[in-house]
Amino acid sequence: MSGATILEVFPSYALEEILRRDGVKTVFQPVVDLFGAKIWGYEALSRGIPPMDSPTELFDAADRFGKLWELEQMCRDRAMDRMSSVIDSEDKRFFINVTPTVFLDDRFPESFNGFVVERCDISASRVVIELTEREEVSDYGKLSRRVEGMKEQGFRIAIDDMGSGHSGLLMLASCIPDYIKLDMGLVRDIHEEPRKQHIVRSLIGLASQVESRIVAEGVETWEELETLMRLGIRFVQGFLFALPSEGPAELSDEFRERVQSIWKELQQREGENLDGLLSLTTRAKAMQKNECSCKELWYLMKNTAEFDHVVVLDGAKPVGLITRNDFAAKMGGAYGFHLFQNRPIEEAAKRNFLSVSHSCSVRLLSRLAMERCPEDIYDPVAVVDARGGYLGTVTMKQVIARSAEIEVRQALTCNPLSGLPGNQDIQRWISCAQQGGGAFSLIYADLDRFKEYNDTYGFVEGDELIKLTASVLQEGLMELGCRAMVGHVGGDDFVAVISGPLPEDYLDAICREFDRRKLVHFKDEDVRTGGYSSTDRKGEVCRVPLVTLSLAVLDSDRLGDSLHPARIAEIAASLKHMAKRRTSELGKSAWVQERRSYSTSEG
């Protein structure tokens, strides 16, 4: 090969050169916490030197030539050195990739343990051992024992690429990981593929049952991110946030604002007032750093029974939380008081406490709070303004009580048959869409010839057809994420509010899907002939076609700026008659779109 070096021609020489020269470098890719719109951790990734700088070629060669142990040990050592020198934060997690073969090697416990990482000034509790799922595990019993041994030292465990291989569930059952990382194949274009959304939703439920957290890898677009947020994913990583780099990445203010905007839309969809958390917030005791010593605070808490916790501030921003129980544990014992008495209070404070924006919903906060460590789970939560300034705290007792109130309120307003929100929520959605100032669409959907179907097939089957309609509408608009909200007016009438543009192919797909799935609710003979005999409203026997779905679509650019939501609903309801005529002419489900404009001067 003309011009080719020996390293390019013989991969084994290139690998030996990398091992001889310690020729790997560590790069970091951030893991983002969407709930706080902040960097929560980093995955340490290894790169070789040319011509074997590709990590895939590097590790494939090491596996092929029996050097996987040596290479991975070099990568781990380099990663630990880089972590301690580059990233200075006590609350960040570090993900380190380990193949099952190396993890199960009898040399692993000696080469990588709590003492090793502590020499790098890193706590084992911050290190996540990420086991790849692409390689088959030879001994699941040994895997379970090795995982337990590492967990006892404080390490966390993650399963990588869940959903890409053949052994994921067996590995999950064997080690019960702290984190499950979704394969990027499940994440890619998830906003366009409902089946992927169903799979991810199932994995989220599974993770919840075994007390694991999901991390979605390979996020590259805002559409993917919005869908993941709607599904309930909290932790993500991918090129949308940052490329792997030698230094720690930072999130832009623009990114944070956009994530917070999506959360607000999701919370509005849940039917919770955004000021719900703010109404619970009380201005708890707060002290500046260096304001007093631990000894002074000790006697203050001891003599004031209602003084349950204190927030430590650095200027306007909270930087620490001291609770009575945790403070007593630190100050107690034979040496605790002598160790802390003359130190400033911030040295005894929890620095990794939960802090949320005042716009956070109560239900979202309850999820965040319950994901904390067992010893922190009932700690109060600091509430901050848009700039991170301290506003006060809320207790878990308040959060639990308010969550119960919200659940009861929503249960009363939701339709008991479909489980969808009712008229109050629909009107609120329309008002919010108007106030937002952007374009939105309103869909009024109902069933044609539903009364005759109910009379002929019975109320039980009629209820099933209502449930089918709700399901088709929800699934058909699912890919739009938090931009689409579906409500049930009552009977066979539904309303959907969509912010932003509404592609016409979504409407076509909904109509086709309804016509396909409705057939199981008719007798075979009726399906074959396209109709059945029934009694009309006048009591006369007539031939009735199969039920169809009519969709009346109204765009916001056809409306005045100040039309009342109830008036908008009336306009959409009148449009449905045009839709019904169209479905009757076509003999199948169909939609129509309003072309007229309206103003507040109309009746």
Sequence and secondary structure as in RCSB ss.txt:
>XXXX:A:sequence
MSGATILEVFPSYALEEILRRDGVKTVFQPVVDLFGAKIWGYEALSRGIPPMDSPTELFDAADRFGKLWELEQMC
RDRAMDRMSSVIDSEDKRFFINVTPTVFLDDRFPESFNGFVVERCDISASRVVIELTEREEVSDYGKLSRRVEGM
KEQGFRIAIDDMGSGHSGLLMLASCIPDYIKLDMGLVRDIHEEPRKQHIVRSLIGLASQVESRIVAEGVETWEEL
ETLMRLGIRFVQGFLFALPSEGPAELSDEFRERVQSIWKELQQREGENLDGLLSLTTRAKAMQKNECSCKELWYL
MKNTAEFDHVVVLDGAKPVGLITRNDFAAKMGGAYGFHLFQNRPIEEAAKRNFLSVSHSCSVRLLSRLAMERCPE
DIYDPVAVVDARGGYLGTVTMKQVIARSAEIEVRQALTCNPLSGLPGNQDIQRWISCAQQGGGAFSLIYADLDRF
KEYNDTYGFVEGDELIKLTASVLQEGLMELGCRAMVGHVGGDDFVAVISGPLPEDYLDAICREFDRRKLVHFKDE
DVRTGGYSSTDRKGEVCRVPLVTLSLAVLDSDRLGDSLHPARIAEIAASLKHMAKRRTSELGKSAWVQERRSYST
SEG
>XXXX:A:secstr
 TT  HHHH HHHHHHHHHHTT  EEEEEEEEETTTTEEEEEEEEEE  TTS SHHHHHHHHHHTT HHHHHHHH
HHHHHHHHHHH   SS EEEEEE HHHHTSTTHHHHSSHHHHHTTT  GGGEEEEEESSS  S HHHHHHHHHHH
HHTT EEEEEEETSSS HHHHHHHH  SEEEE HHHHTTGGG HHHHHHHHHHHHHHHHTT EEEE    SHHHH
HHHHHHT  EE STTT   BSS     HHHHHHHHHHHHHHHHHTT  TTTTGGG B   EEETTSSBHHHHHHH
HHH TT  EEEEEETTEEEEEEEHHHHHHHH HHHHHHHHTTSBGGGGSBSS  EEETTS HHHHHHHHHTS GG
GTTS EEEE TTS EEEEE HHHHHHHHHHHHHHHHHHB TTT  B HHHHHHHHHHHHHH S EEEEEEEEETH
HHHHHHH HHHHHHHHHHHHHHHHHHHGGGGGGEEEEEEETTEEEEEEES   HHHHHHHHHHHHHHGGGGS HH
HHHHTEEEEE TTS EEEEE  EEEEEEEEGGGS TT  HHHHHHHHHHHHHHHHHHHHHHTS EEEE      T
T  
